Amino acid sequence: MDVDTVLGAADPSVRQLAQGVREVIRRSCPELDEVVKWGAPNYTLGGRLVACIMVYDDHVNLGFFQGAKLKSARLEGTGKGLRHVKVRRATDIDEKEFRRLLKAATKLAAKQSPSRVNK
C-alpha cells in the first residue's frame, strides 16, 4: 500500500488537509523517505522515524516521533516522545512553523542509530 492509496481512502475534506501537510513535508525535507507504516504515512531518514500524518474523521495530526525534544506552542501531547500538531482546517497549516519543526526533527533523527522497528 502506498501513501496515495491511504490518503485516497480518507473523507475528501480531511484528505485535502492531509495532502496539504504532505506537500509541506515534501517541500521542507525532500531527503525524507515516504513510507506507509501502521496504516499511516510516515517519513523516515535512513530508517529513522521522523514524522507521520495521522488522519482522523475531522482532523489530521502532523506527528513528530521525537516531538518531546522540540519546542513549539503548536505541539500537543504528553507521551514519552511523540508530539503532534492538530490540523482542523487549511489555515492551521503553518508552512514556516512546520518546516522549522521538520528540519529540527530531521536533525534529531540523523543523530540516532536506526532501531529494529524502523527497518
C-alpha positions, 0 to 999 in steps of 0.5 A: 500500500502506498501513501496515495492509496491511504490518503485516497481512502480518507473523507475528501475534506480531511484528505485535502488537509492531509495532502496539504501537510504532505506537500509541506513535508515534501517541500521542507525535507525532500531527503525524507523517505515516504513510507506507509507504516501502521496504516499511516504515512510516515517519513523516515531518514535512513530508517529513522522515524521522523514524522507521520500524518495521522488522519482522523474523521475531522482532523489530521495530526502532523506527528513528530516521533521525537516531538518531546525534544522540540519546542513549539506552542503548536505541539500537543501531547504528553507521551514519552516522545511523540508530539503532534500538531492538530490540523482542523482546517487549511489555515492551521497549516503553518508552512514556516512553523512546520518546516522549522519543526521538520528540519529540527526533527530531521536533525534529531533523527540523523543523530540516532542509530536506526532501531529494529522497528524502523527497518 
